Amino acid sequence: MVNDDFQEYVKQLVTKHRDERIYPFQYKGKKYWLKQPEKLKGIWLLLKPHPKKSFKNELYTLLKLAEQNAPVPKVSYYSDHFFVLENVGLTVSQWLCNKNIDEQQKFLIIYDACLALIDLHAKNLVHGRPAIRDITWDKGKVTFLDFESRSNSQNQNWVVIRDMLFFFDSLCREEDISDHFYSKSSVVLSNTL
C-alpha cells in the first residue's frame, strides 16, 4: 500500500503532466513511470479509436499477470485515469544500442529475454507484441512492458508463434547489431527453442 504523501505527489504530477502519456519521475530516490491514456489527434483517432479502453485493458492485464507471478513491473498506484509503475531498468533495445558493452553481454541479454519469453509461454501466458523496446533487462532479470496489443485467436500455438515472430522481427530491425552477431545468436537461440 502506498502512503498518502506518494498518492498526493502522483496526483500533482497527473495534473501537471496531463497531456503526457508517459512521464518518468523520482520519489524518495526511486524511479517510477506515470502512464495515462493516450490523447490522440488526426488519423490516430481512426487507427486507435478507443485509447481509454486500451489503457484500462493494459492496467487490468498488468494486475492479472502480477497475480500470476509473471515478470511485469509492479503497479504501485492506480486509478481510472492513470497508473504508476516501478522502474525495471533499461529496455533490451537500449542495451543493444549501448556502445559500452561487448557482444557477449548483448548476447546474454537477448538470451535472457528469449528464455523469459519461453517461460511466459510455458505458463500459458502471452505478451501480444513482445518487441525488444517493451522488454527490460536488469542484472539478469527480464520484465515485460506494454501489454496493449492482443490477438483474438483462441489457438494458443498461434499466439505463442505470433509472440516469437514479433520478438525476432523487432530484434532484426535493430541497426546496431552486426550480421555476424545475428548469425551467432540464431544458432544458439534455435537450440534453445
C-alpha positions in Angstrom: 0.0 0.0 0.0 1.4 3.4 -0.9 1.4 6.2 1.6 -0.7 9.4 1.4 2.3 11.6 0.5 3.1 9.4 -2.5 -0.5 9.5 -3.6 -0.7 13.3 -3.3 2.6 13.7 -5.2 1.3 11.5 -8.0 -2.0 13.4 -8.2 0.0 16.6 -8.6 2.0 15.0 -11.4 -1.1 13.8 -13.1 -2.5 17.4 -13.1 0.8 19.0 -14.2 1.6 16.4 -16.9 -2.0 15.6 -18.1 -1.0 15.8 -21.8 1.9 13.3 -21.4 1.2 9.7 -22.0 4.3 8.5 -20.1 6.2 10.6 -17.6 9.2 9.4 -15.6 9.7 10.7 -12.1 11.7 10.2 -8.9 10.2 9.8 -5.5 12.5 9.3 -2.4 15.4 8.2 -4.6 13.4 5.6 -6.6 12.4 5.9 -10.2 8.8 5.5 -11.4 6.7 5.9 -14.5 3.4 7.6 -14.7 1.2 6.3 -17.5 -2.0 7.9 -18.7 -4.4 7.2 -21.6 -3.2 8.4 -25.0 -4.7 11.7 -26.2 -5.0 11.2 -29.9 -5.5 13.6 -32.8 -6.0 13.4 -36.5 -5.5 10.0 -38.2 -4.6 8.4 -34.9 -8.3 8.7 -33.9 -9.1 6.3 -36.7 -6.2 3.9 -36.1 -6.6 3.8 -32.3 -10.3 4.7 -31.7 -10.5 3.6 -28.0 -7.5 4.8 -26.1 -9.2 4.8 -22.7 -10.4 1.3 -23.2 -6.9 0.2 -24.3 -5.5 1.9 -21.2 -7.9 0.1 -18.9 -7.2 -3.2 -20.6 -3.4 -2.7 -20.1 -3.9 -1.9 -16.4 -6.1 -4.9 -15.9 -3.6 -7.1 -17.8 -0.7 -5.9 -15.6 -2.6 -6.6 -12.4 -3.8 -10.0 -13.5 -0.3 -11.0 -14.7 1.2 -9.8 -11.4 -1.2 -12.1 -9.6 0.2 -15.0 -11.7 3.8 -14.1 -10.8 4.5 -13.1 -14.4 7.6 -10.8 -14.9 5.8 -7.5 -15.2 6.5 -4.2 -13.4 4.9 -3.6 -10.1 1.9 -1.3 -10.3 2.5 1.0 -7.3 -0.7 3.1 -7.6 -3.6 3.5 -10.0 -6.9 5.0 -10.7 -9.3 5.1 -13.7 -7.1 7.8 -15.3 -3.5 6.8 -14.6 -1.2 4.2 -13.1 2.3 4.3 -11.7 4.9 1.6 -12.4 8.1 1.0 -10.6 11.2 1.3 -12.8 12.5 -2.0 -14.1 15.7 -1.0 -15.9 16.7 -0.3 -19.5 15.0 -1.9 -22.4 16.7 -4.7 -24.4 16.7 -2.2 -27.3 18.6 0.4 -25.2 21.1 -2.2 -24.1 21.8 -3.3 -27.7 22.4 0.3 -28.7 24.9 0.8 -25.9 28.4 1.1 -27.4 30.0 0.5 -24.0 29.0 -3.2 -23.7 30.5 -6.0 -25.8 28.7 -8.5 -28.0 29.0 -11.2 -25.3 27.0 -9.1 -22.9 24.5 -8.2 -25.6 24.1 -11.9 -26.4 23.4 -12.7 -22.8 20.7 -10.0 -22.6 19.0 -11.4 -25.7 19.4 -14.9 -24.4 17.8 -14.0 -21.1 14.9 -12.2 -22.8 14.3 -15.2 -25.1 14.3 -17.6 -22.1 11.9 -15.3 -20.2 9.5 -15.2 -23.2 9.7 -19.0 -23.4 8.9 -19.2 -19.6 6.0 -16.8 -20.1 4.6 -19.1 -22.7 5.2 -22.2 -20.5 2.8 -20.6 -18.0 0.2 -20.3 -20.8 0.6 -16.6 -20.9 1.3 -14.4 -24.0 2.5 -10.9 -24.4 0.8 -9.9 -27.6 3.7 -7.9 -29.1 7.0 -8.5 -27.3 9.2 -6.1 -29.2 12.6 -5.6 -27.6 11.6 -2.0 -26.8 8.9 -3.5 -24.5 11.2 -5.9 -22.6 13.6 -4.7 -19.9 16.8 -6.4 -18.5 18.4 -5.5 -15.2 21.2 -7.8 -13.9 19.7 -10.9 -15.5 16.1 -10.0 -14.5 13.8 -9.7 -17.5 10.5 -7.8 -17.3 7.8 -7.3 -19.9 6.1 -4.0 -20.6 3.3 -2.6 -22.7 0.6 -5.3 -23.0 -1.7 -3.2 -25.2 -1.7 -5.5 -28.2 -3.8 -8.7 -28.1 -4.7 -11.4 -30.6 -8.3 -12.5 -30.8 -7.2 -16.0 -31.7 -8.1 -18.8 -29.3 -5.3 -21.0 -30.7 -2.6 -21.0 -28.1 0.0 -22.3 -30.5 -0.7 -19.4 -32.9 -0.4 -16.7 -30.3 2.9 -18.2 -29.0 4.3 -18.2 -32.5 3.0 -14.7 -33.1 4.8 -13.6 -29.9 8.1 -15.2 -31.1 7.8 -13.6 -34.5 7.2 -10.2 -33.0 10.2 -10.7 -30.8 12.6 -11.8 -33.5 11.3 -9.2 -36.0 12.0 -6.4 -33.5 15.4 -7.9 -32.9 16.3 -8.0 -36.6 15.3 -4.3 -37.0 17.9 -3.2 -34.5 20.5 -1.4 -36.6 23.3 -1.5 -34.0 23.8 -5.3 -34.3 26.1 -6.9 -36.8 25.2 -9.6 -39.2 27.8 -11.8 -37.6 26.1 -11.3 -34.2 22.7 -12.3 -35.7 24.2 -15.5 -37.2 25.9 -16.5 -33.9 22.7 -15.7 -32.0 20.4 -17.5 -34.3 22.4 -20.8 -34.0 22.4 -20.7 -30.2 18.8 -19.5 -29.8 17.5 -22.1 -32.2 19.0 -24.8 -30.0 17.2 -23.2 -27.0 13.8 -23.1 -28.7 
